[in-house]
């Protein structure tokens, strides 16, 4: 009976240790991606993501205001914004795939 209890406790401890080891491995992989970037590259990546958010916010504001919508369409703002978005997304992918 004692052997059964000791064996059960032994295998429980081993399985808990193994489960904790697996969680740490996945967390470690997520950290390694950020460690590959320099501080300047991390700052640039965050800046590019913020720029995309700002473009989306400005476009929403322009589309909600008929006068601004007319001016933006006449000046080609939407075409320029799409070109900028494409360039920014490309740079974000480059930084994330380093």
Helices and strands as residue ranges (DSSP letters): H 2-35, H 39-64, H 66-75, H 77-96
